[in-house]
């Protein structure tokens, strides 16, 4: 389908202007050869009449400029529609008593407008909730008023069976269209909410006023027109509540339109999602995020269905290979939903509990948080129905499906029945009458019309129709659905619903399954009040060859894994994704998402290693993943919530040159939330060379060494893939591996900020402190348990990380004071290990209270009940205001996993002494961590107390006067107040940690061959994090700022250490540079040896961190 551009939108008014005069003139004259639509008794005749009229208009425009745009826009905006008919725009807008119109509008609002917004400002479920206020503010001479009146009259007329009101609705709708023409010709008005709502309501009008399939098509065309307006409005359109609500409704309808037209969505819903997520939408980010992801999945589904239709593909394997990934995405979306969204079973509503107005009582039902969430659930079910029905139809019509065992189709049949059942169980929740006082005149007792207000009915039409038309739906269920569609159509005055009901009544029982006793039973008995009976299908498949008639293949939902895999094996599916290997983890099946044919490795992405830490699992230790045997391919998986200190962003901006003064350092630097951020983020990736993976299935094969990356980010931000592509590391490991196989690479997400590092007595009473460290532990234990399935050796695991990632590894080495067995790794590379000590229980609890205060709750239990968006916003605010050089959150002494500060534990020998170590640090770690205002002793003291809130005044004075005195004569490693502050932060937070680690291992080194190694990264400017680009160096993508010689050397050192425990090539006489063991021999100063990496050369130097200042910091006297 042609995508509508702005220039095409411009010609919409011009096309209307070219309508035949009898459609737009006010003199009432008609061409002799043409009839007025008001005189045509049958609506189908009206449709043909208007269709022929517009065909002639478009033919006239074929040779005009922008002809293709005219034709495409005519289709998309929905001009070929019964809405255009003979009318006199200069006549009085109302030819009925104004009281009838008023009552019709009241009736329309009562039936279509759901609950009004609450003071809390959250999105409400109703799809038309914006309409009353928008209608009240609209200009009387604008397009919205007559179109609302037209829709209201049409629905009122259908409900009361008053044809003359329907005829008046035609005239009013035509008047509204002409006003749309005028508004669309104005560059300002065309982007107004009034115009957008008007075009959308034209489609709604079609479904109300018309019956039959033509109503579906014209409705869809109007939806595409509304979508064109949305696209032209751009990212700045979300300026008030109404604009957001209109957007959400139209986006839901545009996907349904694509389903009906079997065409791709002509606009990028991903782009629309980005617009919405970057807008200010209050505390409803979680709702917006999940709705966005679902819309993007169904957009993909619409495109695939359109391709299948256009290509006339009929092979089961080919269709399965296209639809299976979409079904997996839908299941992943379902798994990400918060527990508060899950439907809650309710017993049947008994008569004494029901309003006397209700026609929908006496069956069990599921309750939802609100109608909007309920509609999202049914959108999800509808999408799965579309996928599975197509697969089922294909499998039962293919000429070669006899190869398949009948029972292989049962999972798909059961899935279809399950989705149908869930839709039916949502009916009562949608149709419960609202209270009498919710709207004035909410029940029509006017002119003999008595109907209950069922504002949720409009949301049920399409889901019920899809469920009722399934080939797996038995006649009794179809009759039940048809009855409800008929009642919805009658009560809401929706002609389309009545047409759907009629279509269902006329549908012959064409199910390709035998009517055995078990098959005939419904998944639940709607007549058995309060009881739900579920059954698995038992079916023998009757093959109906339809190969000669591709149009007879019906569109339905997708098969489950067993069916799809069987079909692919049987029919030789050719999709690349389905040839990728699958690993059985016991609790689930995971397929590689990609294969790098250049470097010959598989990528297993987004493997779940823990349950979603949501709801009751917030602020607690991670839990082992639940069993879910549905195939996952890693195509979806969130990143943990992110939060950044303003000072940190300011430092990066100053270094990058995007700002040139700290005056520009404010909250505007904080990035908008990443659309992938969510609480359900505990996933890991495994990158494995193909040859290594092949060995996993060989008995007695030796596993490959494993490298596990732990990212940094101040314990508040970053994600598993943020630091770079491991392709260079894997290639270097192959070059250094005698067998040429290389290493297996693993990386994982863990919770940061308030989600992972709240601590203190209150947290430990009702949750778990240091949950982020426990996430890491569970991921590392996952490697121990499952990495052999990928060809890795759990006894050769090297964990490596930078900054907070290396600081985390330091805590993993000292976990439990070494009392709970060895760490789940054998070697560790700690690059700039950093964390800011946070030992005081008072400080920990004070931070918790600040967080709860921002949330406006008193306890952590109350915080668990809040939406994710609220928790994330408070986390962002806390971290943003962190004092210069700090991140607010950090690992805390909890008496369990962290029994004391790591420096103390290392000095006391209370850690896993079997781990072999390599450490590294940068020459100027805290270049941009240091406050530029550090120009005097007062500011220096202030920074000490903000970094160590519990420090005593005498200890702070000792740091300022004795440890780092204001002496700038060259006797200390600084020559200014700024450099003094920089060195203080660098040693206390980063570089002294490497000294603690190396000296702790001294006794172990002397008694074994497990030598420790260290280096200093001095490539200018050598600030914190600069070395990460060297660790993840890839020649094809590295920028000119990365020194290739140093980068390749670093990668060889790191991978050699992971492969053998020695960063140097053994017995390599040609090597000119080696990294000495830290305590292999002593320098004249008695300090350990490290290798200095610089563009001027690679030199062995004494460790500059072996000094009295680091010895003092290790004593933790600031505690």
N, C-alpha and C positions, 0 to 999 in steps of 0.2 A: 504494500500500500504506500502511496506517495505520502511523504511527511509534509505536513502543512507548514509553510514558512510565513513570516510576517507579511510578505508581499501577497501571499494567497489570502490571508485574512483580510487584507485591504480591499479585495475585489468582492467580498461578500455583499456589502451594500449595493455595489454596482449591479450584481446579478439580480438582486431583488428589484432594482430599478428597471430592469429589462423585462419584468413580467408582463404578460399580455395585459392590455389596458382594462379588460373586463375584470381583472383580478384586483386592480388597484384604484380605478377611477371612482368618483363619488356620484356620478350622474345616474347610476342604476341601470344604464343600458347594457344589453348583452349582445354579443355577436349571434347572429341567427343560427349559426352552425354549432353553437356551444350552449351547454346547459349550466345553470347555476347549481352549485353543489347543494344548496338548500332545497332544491327540487328533486334531488336524487334520493329515492327511498332506501336503497341498500348501500351500506357503508363500503362493501367491496367494490361497488360501481364507482363510488367516490374515489376510492384509492386509484382505480384504473384511470379515471378521468384526470386527476391531478398528475399522475405519473406521465400520461401522454402529453399533457400540457408542458411539463418541464423538460421532457425529451425534446420537444420542439424548440424550447428556449436554448437548450444546450447546443442543439444542432446549429442554431443561428450564430452561436458564439464560437464555432469551431475555428474559424479563420481570423478571429479577433485576437489582439494581443493578450497574452496570458491565458490562452484558451485552455491549456491543460490545467492551469491553476483553477480556472472557473469550474471545470468539470470535477476535479478532485475536491474542490471546496464544496461544491453543490452536494456531493455525496457525503462528505464529512460533517457538514453543518446540518444536514438533514432537510434540505429544501424539497426533495422529492417526498413529500409528506402530505397527509390529508389536512394539515394545518392551514394550507393555503386554499382559499376559496373566495367566492365573490363576496365583497363586503364594501361598505361605505365608511371610510375612516373619518369623514367629517360629520357623521351622524352621531347621535347621542351614544355614549359608551354603554348605556344601560337601557335595554328595551324591556326589562322585567322590573317588577317592583323592587326597589332598592333593599327592602326588607328581606326578600328572598336571597339576594346576593350576600347580604350580611349573615344570614343564617347559614348559607352554604359555606362561607369562609370559616365560620365558627365550627361547622361540622368538619370541614377539611382539616383545620388545625387540631381538632380533638382526635382525629383518626390518624394523622400523619406526623404530628409533632409529638415527640416523646417527652420525657421529663425535662423541665427547664433547668438551666444551669444552677448549680448550688453556689453559695458564697465562697467555697473553698477554691473555686477557679479551675477545677479539673474538667476534662472533657466528659461530657455526658454521652450516654449511649445513642441518643436519638439522631437519625440521619437528617431530619428536617428541623432540628431544634433552633437553628438560626433564623428560620423563616418568619415567625411572628414579628420579631423586632426589626428585621430587615424590611418587611412589608410595611410596618408602621412608619418607618423613616423614609420610605420611597416617595418620590415625587408622583403626584397623581397623573402627570403627563408622561411618565416613564414607562418602560416596557413591563416591569415586574407586576404592577398592579393588575392590568387586564389579564396577564397570563395566570396569575394566582386565582383571579376570579373565574377564568375559564376552567382551570383544573378543579376548582372548588365546585363549580356548577355541574361539571361532568360527573364528578364522583357523587354529588348530591342527587343528580338525576338518576344515575344508575342504582343508587341505594333505594330511591323512592319510585323508580320506574316512571319518570316524567320526561318523555322524549323532547318536549319543547324546550326544556332547560338545556338539554344536550345541544340542540340547534343554536341556542344563544351562546353556548360555550364555544362553538365553532367561530362565531362572529368575533367574540372577544379575543380568542386566540389569534385570529388574523390581525386584529388591531395591534396586539402585542408584538407580532412579527414585524409589522411595519415600523413600530417604534424601535424594535431591535435594529432594523436597518438604519434608522437615523442615529442611534447610539453607537453602532459599530463604525459609522463614518466619522466619529469624533475620537481623536487619539486619546483623550482623557477618559471619556465615558466608556469606551470599549473595554477598558481594564477594570471597570467598577464591579463591585459585588452584585449590584443590581443586574447588570447585563449577563454576568456569568450564571447567576441563579436563574435568570429568565430562560437562557438557552437550555440549561439543564431541565427546567420545568417543562419546556416544550416536549422533551422526551417522556417525562412523567405523564404529561397530558395524553400522549399517544397511547400509553398503556392503560390509561383510565377510559378514554373515549372510544377506543377501537378494540376489536376482537380479531383473533386469527394471527397467522404468522406474520402478516404485513406489519402488525403493531410491533412485533419484536424487532423487525428490521429497521423501521423508521425510528423507534426508540434508540437503537444502537447508533444510528446516524447522528441523532441529536447529541448523544453522549460524546461522540467523536468531535462534534462541533464545540461542545463545552471544553473538551480537552485542548482543542486548538487555542481557545481563549486562555486557559490556564498556562499553556506553554508560552504564550505571548506576554503574559503578566510578569514572568520571570521570578527571580528569587526574592524580590522585595514585596511580594504580594501578601505576606502574612502580617498584616498591620493591625489586625484586631481578631477577636474571637470568631466572628462570623466568617472571615476569610479562611481561617483554618478549618472550620467545620464544613464549609462548602467544599473546600479542597478534599477533605477526607471522604465526603460522600461521593464526589465525582470520581475520585480515583477508584473507589470500590465499584462504581457502576461501569467505568471504562473497561475494567477487566472482564466484567460480565458481557459487555458489548463485544469485546474481542472473541470471547467464547462463541457467541451467537453467530458472528460474521465469519468465524474460523479464519481470522486474519491476525497478523502481528499487531501488537499495540503500537500505534504510529508515533509514539513519543517515548522518550526514555524515562521510565518510572524511577530508575536509579538516580537520574538527575533530579527528579522531583523530590525524592527522598532526601537527597543532600540539601536541597533548598529548605525543606521543612526542619531538618535536624539542626541546621545552622541558624534557624529563626528562634526567637524567644518564645517558647511554648510552655513556660511555667514548669510545674512539677510533673508534667505528663510525658516526660522523655521516654520512660519505659514503654508506655502505650504507643507512642509515636514510633519508637525504634522497632518494636515487634510488628506493628502494622506495616511499616516500610519494608521490612524483610519479607513479609508474606506477599506484599504486592509485587516485589521484584521476582519472587519465585513464580508466581502465577503469570507474570509477564513472560517469563521464559517458557512456561507451559503453553501459553497462547501462541508463541512463535513456533514451537515445535509442532503443535497441532496444525498450524497453517502450513508448515513445510510438508507434513505427512499428507495433508489433503492435496497440496499442489503437485507433489511428486508422485502421488498415487502409490506410495509404498505400501506393500501388503505382506511383506515377509515378517513373521513373528520376531525373528532374531533382530532384524534391523529396527523395528519399532520398539522392541524391548530395550535395545541399547540406547535409544534416544530418550525413553521415558523413565527408565530406572533411576538415572541420576536425579531427576526432578523429584521423584517419590522420596528418595533419600533426603533431599533438601527439605521437603515438607515434614518428614519425620524428625529431622534435626530441629526444625523450627518448633515443632510440637514439644520436643524435649527441653527446649529452652524456656518454656513458659513458666512464670512464677507459680508457686503452689496456690496462691490466692485466685488464680484464673481457672483452676480445675473445676469442672462441673460437679456439683454436689447433688447426689440422688435425693429426691423427695418422694414421699408416697402420694398416691392419687388424692386429688382435692375432693373432699366429700361435700355434698350439697350444702350442709349446714355451715361450711367454712367458706362457701363461694358466694360471690355476688349473684343476685338473681338475674343480673344482666348477662352473665357469662353463658355462652353457647359451647364452651370448650372446657368441660370438666369431666372428671371420672377416669383419668389415666395417670400413671406415674410420670414424673418429669424430672429433669435436671435443672438445678438453679445455678445462676452465674452471678458474678459481681455486678454486672450491668448489661444492658442490651448491646452496647458497643462491643464488649468482649464476647458476648454470645454470637454476634454477627461475625466476628473474626473466626470463631470456632467453626461456624457453618461455611465460611469461605474456605477454610482449610479442608473441611470434609468434602466440599464440592470439588475442590481441585483434585483430591485423591480419587474421587469418583470418576472424574474425567480421565485420569490416567489409567485406572484399572479397567474401566469399561472398554476403552480402546484396545487394551491388551487382551482382554477376554474375548471381545468380538473378533479380533484378529486371529486368536488361537483357535476359535471354534469355526472360523470360516476358511482358514488356510487349507490348501490342498495337501499339505504335508503334515498336518497336526496329528495325524494318526500315530506318528512316532512317539508322541507324548503320552504318558500314562494319565488316565482320567483323573486320578487323585491329585496329580500335580496342579490341577486348576482349583482345587478346593481352597487353598489359602487365599486366592484372589476372590473367589466367591464369598468366602467368610468376611474378607475385608470389605467388600461392597455391602454386604448385609450389615456389617458393623457400622459403617458410615451412615447407611440409611436409617438404622435404628437410632443412632445418636442424634440425627436430624429430627426424627420423630419425637425423641425424648426432650428436645428443646422447644417443642411447640407450645406446651402449656405455659412455660416461662414467658414466651413472647406474647401470648394472648391473654394473660391475666388482665382483667379490667383495671384501669387506674381509678383512684378514689374519685367520688363524685365532685369534690370541690377542687380538683386539680385544674380544671378548665371550666370557664363559664359555658354552659350549654354543651358539655362534653358528650351528652347522650342526645341523639336526635329524636325528639318527640314532636317534630315540626311537620305539619301537613301529613300526618300519618306515618312518618318515618321513625322507626324505633330500632336503633342499632347500638350495640355496646361499643365503647371506645377501646380499640385494640391497636394502639400505635405500633406495637411490635409486629403486626401482621405483614406490613409492607416488606420487612426484612426476611420473611419466610418464603416468599413466593418462589424465587428461583431455587433455593435449597430443596423445598418440597417437590417441585417439579422434577428436579434431577433425580431425587430419591424415588419418585413414583414411576419414572420412565425407565428405570433400570431393568434389564432383562432378568435380573435375579430377584425382582420384586414379585411376590406372589399376588394373585388377584385380590385377596382379602386386604392385604396391606395397601395395594394400589387404590382400592375403593375407599379405605380410610383416609388416605392422603387426598384423594379427589374430593371427598366430602369437606375436608378442612379448607382446601383451596377454594371451593365453591362458597363456603361461608365467609372466608376472608374477602373474596371478590364481592360478595353481596354487601357485607358490612362496611367495607371501605369504598365500595363503588368502583372497583378496578376491573375493567373489561378483560384485560389480559389474564387475570387470575381465573376468570370464568372460562376463557378459552383454553387455558391449561387444564382445567378440570374436565372440560369436554373432550380434550385430546386424550386424557387418561381414560375416560369412560369408553372411548372408541378404540383404544389400543387393544389389539388382539393379544392373547397370551403367546408370545413368540419366544419365550425363554427356551434356550437350547438344552434344558436339563429335564431329566425325567421327574415325574411327580411321585416320587417315592414318599412314604409316610414321613420320614425324617425331613425330606426336603420341603414338604408342605408346611411344616411347623414354622411359625414366626419366631424371630429371635426374642421377642417379648410379646406377651398376650395383653393387648390393650383393654380387654374386657375383664381381666383378672386384677381387680383393684389392688394396687400396692405391690404386686408381684412382678418380677422380671424373670423370664425364662430364656436362657440362651442355649443355643445348640450349635455344634459344628455341622458343616454341610456334609451330606452324603449324596453324591450325585454320579450319575453316569452321563457322560457328555455325548450328546448327539451331534455329529459333525454335519454342518450345513455348508457345503461348498458354495462360496460366493465369489470365487476368483474372477469370474467373468463379469462381475458387476461391482467394481470397487466402490461405487457410491453407496452400496448397501452396508458397508462397514460402519457400524455405529460408534460414536465416541463415548468411551467410558473410562473407568479408573485403572490403576496399574497393578501388576502382579506383585506378590511378595517375592522375596529372594529365591525361595525354592523353585517357584515357577519360572522366574526369569533365568536363573542359572541353567535350569533344565532346557529351556528353549534355546539358550545360546549354545549350549553343547550340542543340541540336536540339530539346530539350523545354521550353526557356524556363524554367529554374529561377528561382524567385522569392526565394531567400534573399538577404537584404541583403548578407551577406559576399561572395557571389560576384559581385556587381555592382561591387565595389570594384576600382580599377585595379591592374594588375600591371606591374611594371617589370622588364625583362630586363637584368640586370647583367653578362651574359656568363658569369660563374661561377655564377650562380644566378638564380632567379625569385623576386621578392618582391612580395607583395600588400599593399595597405593594410589595416590592421586595423580602421580606423574612419573615419567621416566626420562632421564637426561641421556639421550643417545650419544651425545658428544663425550660426556665423562662417564657414561655407563653406570648410573646409579638410580635407585628408586627413591621416591619421596613419599613416606607415609606421614600424612599431615593430620593434625588435630585429633590425635588419639586421646580419648578420655581416660585420665588416670585417677579421677576422684569424682564423687557425686557433685552436682551443682551446689555450691555453698550458699544457698538461698533459703529464705524462710527461717525455719528453726535451726538451720545449719549455719546461719550467719554468725560470724565472730566465734566460731568453734573450730576445733581440729578437723581436718579433712577426713571424709569417710570413703571407704573403698567403693568403687563404682558398682552400681546395680547391674544385674544381668540384663542384657539387651542384645538378642541375637540377630537383630536387623542389621544388614550389611551397612557399614559406614565407610565413606570414602574420603572424609576430611574436607569436603567442599564447604563446610560451614563450621565455625568455631569462633568464639568471641575472644577478645583480649580483656584483661582485667582493668578495672577503673584506673584512670590516670589523673595525676595531680602534680602541679609544678609550682615551685616557689618563684615569685616574681623576680627576686634577685638573680636566680639562676638563668631565667630567660633573658634578663637584662645583660648578664655577662656574656651569654652567647651572642646576643644581638650586637654588643659592642665589639666583640672579636670578629664577627662576620661583617661589620661595617654597615648594618642596616639602620643603626642609630649611632650618633656620635656624642651623646651626652646622657648622663644618668637622669637628667630631667625627663627623659622620655620613658623612664622605667615605671610603668604602672600596670594596672590590671588588664589594660588593653592588649598586653603581650600574651596573655593566657589564651591558648588555642581553644577553639570550639571543641566540644566533645567528639571524639572519634566515633563514627557510627558503629564500629565493631565492639565498643566497650559494653561489657555486661558482667554481671556477677558470675554467670556460668562460664568460667574462663579457664578451668583447670584442665588444660590440654597440653600434649607434648607432640613433638615431631621426631621422626626417626629417618635419617638419610643413610642409605646403605648401598655400597657398591653391589652390582648385580652378582658378581662372582661370590662375594661374601654371603649374600642372601641365598644363593644356590646351595652353599655348604650347609645351611641350616637344616636341610632335609636329609643330609647324609649322616649315616650312623658313624660315630666316633670321629667326626670331623672336628678339627680344632677351630674354635671361635676366634673372631678378630677382636683386637683391642677396641675399646669404646671411649669416645671423648664426649663428655656431657657439659654443655655450656650453661652457666648461670648468669643471666644478664644483670647489669647494674641499673642505676636510676634512682639513687637516694632512698630506696625502699618505698617510693611513691609513684614511680612511672616506669615506662618501657615495657617491652613485650618480647616474646621468644624469637621473633624473626627480625627485630629492630636493628641489630648490630651488623648484620651482613649475611651474604651468601657463603655457605661453608665449602663451596666447590673448590676454591683454592687450597683450603686446608686438606680436603680429602685427596686432591691430586698430589699435594706434597707428601701426604702419608703414604701414598702408593709408591712414590719415588724413593722414599726412605725405607719402605718395607721390603725385606729380602724376597718375600713371596709375591710382591707386587699387588697385594689385595687392598691394603690400606685399612683405615679405621671406619667404624660405625659412628655416626654423629647424632647426638640427641640434644634437644633443647626443650624447655618447658616454660609455661606461664606459672606465676605464683601471685597470690594476693599482696597488694601493697597498701600503704596509707592506712586509713582507719579500717579498711576491710581486712587487713592482714596483720597490723601491728598495734592495735589497742592492747593495753596491758594494765596491770594493777590489781589490787585485791578484789574490786568489784567485778572486773572482767573474769578473773579466775573463779569467782563464785558462780557466775552464770554463763560462762563461756570458756575460752582458752586464750591465754596470752600467746603472742608470737605465732599466730596462726600461719603467717606467711612462711616462717621457717619450717613449720610442720608440713606445709604444702610441698616445700622443697624436699623434705625428708621422704614424703610419700612418693614423689616422682623418682627419687634416687632408689628407693626400695622397689618401685615398679621396674626400673632397669635391671635390678638384681633378679627379679622374678621372671621377666618376660624377654629380655634382650636376646636370649639364646634362640628365640623363635625367628629372629631376624638375622642370625648368624654371628651375633656378638658374644663375647666371652665375659660373663659377669665377674670373673676373677681378674680381669684386666681393665678396670674402669678408671679413667682419669677424669676428674671433675675440674673444670677450669672456668674462670669468670673474672670480671673486671669491676672495680669500684664496689658498689653495694653487693654485687654478685660475688666478688672475692671476699668481702666482709661476711657474707652469708656462709661461704665455704669455711671460713675461720670458725664460725659458730657451729657448723656441722662437725668439724674436727674435734671441737671441745664439748660436743653435745653430751648432756647428762654427766658431765665431769668424767667421761670415759668409763662410766660404771655399767653401761648397758650394751656391752659388746662392741665389736669393731664398727667403724663407719661403713656405709654401703658403697665404698669406693676404695681403691688401693693407692692412687696417686692424686695429687692436687697441684694445680698451677694457679697461684693467686696473684693477679695483676692489679696493683694499686688497691689492696684490700682496705676498704673504708667503711667506717660507721662512727656515729657520734655516741659515746656512752650515755646510757639512759637508765642508771641503776636505781634511782630513788623511787620508792613506792608512792611517796607523796606526789612527785612530779607525774608519775604514770596516771594516778587517779585524777589529778588536776586536769590533765589533757582529756581524759574521758569525760569529765564534767563539761569542759568547753565544747566538746563534740555534741554531747546530749543537749546542751543549751542551744546550739545552732539548730538542732532538730526539734526543739521545743517539746522534749520529752524528759522524763526523769530517770528512766531505767533502760538498761540494755534490752530487756524484754520488750519494752514498748518500741524501741528502735527497730526490732526485728519485724514489726508489723508495718513499718512505713514502706512506701514505694522506693524502688531503687534510685529514682531520680533525686529524691530528697537526700538520701544517704550520700550519693555522689556529690551533690552540690555542696553539702556541708564539708565533705572531705576536701573538695577543691578549695573552698574558702580557708580552711585551716592551713593547708599547705602553702597556699598563695602568700599568706602573711608571715611565713617563717622568717625569723631573724637572719640577717646576712650570713651565709656560710652554713646554714642548717636547713633541715628538711622536716622538722617537727616530729616525724615518726622514725623509729629505729628499733632494732631488737632491744629488749629490756630484760634485766635480771628477773626471772620468775620463780627461782628455786627448784625448777624441774629441768626443762630442756636447757635453760641458761642458768645454772646454779650460781654463777658468778661471772664477772667480766672475763672474756677470753684471755686477756693478758695475764690475769691472775691464775687462771686454770693452766695455761701453758707453763708459767713459772713454777707451778706446784706439781707439774707432771700429770695433771688430771685431764687427760685427753687421749685420743687414740694414737698411740705412739708408733703404730705400724704404718701410718700413711707417709709416703715419700713426698717431699715437698719441692716445689720450685716457686720462687717469689719474684716479683718485679715491681718497680715503681717508676714514676716519671720525675724528671729533674725539677719541674715546676708544677707540682700537682694542683696547687690552690691559686693559680694565677688569676682566675676569674671567680674564685670562691671568696676572695678577700674584699672587704668593703673598701671602695676607692676613697672613702672619707677617713680612712685610718691614718690620721696625720698628727695625732698627739696621744699622750699617755691616757687621758680621760676616755677617749674613744676605745683605746686598746683594752682598758679595764672593763668597759661596758660590753665589748665583744666577748670577753672571757666569761662574764656572768650570764650572758645570753646563751652561750654555747654550753655552759655547765651550770644550769639553774640552781643546783643544790650546793654549789661550792661555798665554803666559808670565806669570809672577808680576808682572814689572815692567809689562807691558802692562795686566794686570788692575788693578794699582794706579793706573795712569794713568787708566783709565776711571772708577775710584771716586773719585779725588782731584782730577782736572783736568777731565775731560770732564763728569762728573756729580757735582760735589763735594757733600758734605753741608751745603749752605748753604741755609737756608730763609727768607731775609730778603726774598724777592721779586725778587731779581736773576736768578733762574733760573725756568724755567716749571714749578716744583713747589714745594710748601710743606710737604712731609712726606716721611718715608722711603718710605712707600707710593707716593706720587705720583712720587718720584724713580725707584723701581724700575719703575713703570708706564711712564714716559717712556723709560727706557733700552730696555726691551723693544719698545716701540712704534716707536721710531726705528730700532733695529737690525734688526728683523724685518719692518717694514711700510712706514712712511711715507717713510723715506729712499729706498726703492726708487722711489717716484714721482718724487722729485727726480732720481735717477740717469737715469731714462728721459727726463724733460723736458729736462734740460740736455744730454744726449747728442744730442738732436735739434735743438739750437739752430742749428748750422751748416747743417743741411739746411733748416730753416725759412727761414733768411735767403736761401737760394739757390733756393727754390721756393715754391709755394703750399701745400705740405703742412704746414699749421700744426698744432701740438699743442694740446690742450685739457686742462684739469684742473678738478676741483671738490673741495670738502670737504663731507662729509655731517655736519651738526651738529644734526640733529633729536634732542632729548634722548631717551634718555641717550647716543645716538651710539656705542654699543659695537660691537665687531667683528661683522659679519654682519647687523646690523640693517637695512642698506640692501637686502639681498636681497629682502625682502618688498616693497620699493618697485620694484625692477627687475621683479619678477614680479607686479605689482599687477593684480588683477582685481576690479572694483567689486562683483561679486556675491558674492565669497567673502572679501574682505579684512576683517580684524577692525577694531575701532574704534581700535586703537593706530596704524594706518597713516594718515598725513595724505594725503588724496586729492589735494590740490593739489600737494604736493611729488612724490607718486608719478606723477601724470600728466605733470608737467613732466620728471621724470627719464626716463620712457619716451619722451617726444617727443625729448629730447636724444639719447638712445642710438640711437633708430631713425633720426633725421635724419642722424646721423654715419654710420651704416651705409649709408644710401641715397645720400648725397652727399659724405661726408667733412667736412661742416660741421654742427655741432649746432644752428646757428641758421637760421631761415628766411631765405632770401635775399630781399632787397628787400621786407621786411615791415615797413612803417612802423608798423603797429599793435602790434608786439611791444614790450613794456615791459622785458623782461629778455633779455639775450644773454649767452652764455658767451664771454669773451674768449679769443683765442688766447694761449697761454702767454707768448710773446715778441712779441705784437703791439705792445706799448709797455711801458715800464718804470715801476714805482712809484718813489717817492722813495728807497726803500731799495735799489733796483736789482734786487729779486727779481722772479720771474715772477708772472703774474696767474692767479688761479683764482677760481672762483665758489663762494661759501659758501652751502649750502642749509640753511635753518633755518626753523622755524615763524614766526620774527619777521621774516623777509624773505629775499630772494635778493640777496646783496651780493658785489661784486668785492673780493677781498682779496689781499694779497701772500702768496705761498706760504710758510707758516711752516717748511717743511722746507729752505728755502734758508738753511742755517746751518752753522757750523763743525763741529758734531757730525756732521752727515751727510757733510760732506767727509772727515772723519776715517774714518768707517765705510767709505767707498768705497775707501779705501786698503788695506783688508783686512789690517791689521797684526796681527790676532789669528790669522792663518794659521800 
